[in-house]
Amino acid sequence: IGLIDLIGGVSSLRVASAASGYEVKLHHYVEINGASTKVVKHWFPEAKHKGDIRPLAEGHQNYARQVWNEVRALEHQPTALVLACGFPCREL
């Protein structure tokens, strides 16, 4: 599968995917919390860290195009592309 993990925390979605037997072929990780990103960088070094969601939201069409181009370029394309979003750990 491919994962787009928005406001992903420690990427429990990635952990659950692997525990369920899915092979993650593409992982975009959007998070700005320093402690969380350290965990994900350690356990999933191939994840593409995108940082803050605000620039991606402002250029959402370009970001979507980039993701689809990366999926098409994979030798073995994922059977599903999962978009998930956690709740921000901040007061709104």
C-alpha positions in Angstrom: 0.0 0.0 0.0 0.9 3.6 -0.2 0.4 5.9 2.9 -0.1 9.6 3.1 0.1 10.2 6.8 -1.1 13.7 7.6 -0.5 15.0 11.2 0.8 11.5 11.7 2.3 11.6 15.2 4.5 8.5 15.6 2.8 6.9 12.5 0.7 4.3 14.3 -1.0 3.8 10.9 2.3 2.5 9.5 2.7 0.2 12.5 -0.8 -1.1 12.1 -0.4 -1.6 8.4 2.7 -3.7 8.9 1.1 -5.7 11.7 -1.8 -6.4 9.4 0.5 -7.9 6.8 0.6 -5.0 4.3 3.8 -4.0 2.7 4.2 -0.2 2.6 5.8 0.8 -0.7 5.3 4.6 -0.4 5.0 6.6 2.8 4.6 10.4 2.9 4.7 11.6 6.5 3.4 15.1 7.4 4.3 16.1 11.0 6.1 19.0 12.8 6.4 17.6 16.3 10.1 17.0 16.9 9.8 14.0 19.2 7.4 12.2 16.8 9.5 12.8 13.7 12.5 11.4 15.5 10.6 8.2 16.2 9.4 7.9 12.6 12.8 8.7 11.1 14.4 6.0 13.3 11.8 3.2 12.6 10.9 4.2 9.0 14.0 5.9 7.4 12.5 5.6 3.9 9.4 7.6 4.8 9.4 11.0 3.0 9.1 13.6 5.7 7.1 16.6 4.4 7.1 18.7 7.6 4.4 21.3 8.0 1.0 20.6 6.4 0.3 24.3 5.6 2.5 24.6 2.5 1.1 21.3 1.2 -2.4 22.5 1.7 -1.7 25.7 -0.1 -0.3 23.8 -3.1 -2.5 20.8 -2.8 -2.8 20.2 -6.6 1.0 20.2 -7.0 1.4 17.9 -4.0 -1.3 15.4 -5.4 0.5 15.4 -8.7 3.8 14.7 -7.0 2.3 11.7 -5.1 0.7 10.2 -8.2 4.0 10.6 -10.1 5.8 8.8 -7.4 3.3 6.0 -7.3 3.5 5.5 -11.1 7.3 5.4 -10.9 7.3 2.5 -8.5 8.3 -0.8 -10.0 5.5 -2.6 -8.1 2.6 -0.2 -7.7 0.6 -0.4 -4.4 -2.9 -1.9 -4.6 -4.2 1.0 -2.5 -3.2 4.5 -1.5 -4.4 5.4 2.0 -4.8 9.0 3.1 -5.2 9.4 6.8 -5.2 12.3 9.2 -4.6 12.4 12.9 -6.0 15.2 15.0 -3.5 18.0 15.8 -2.1 17.9 19.3 -2.7 21.6 19.7 -5.5 23.9 20.9 -7.3 25.2 17.9 
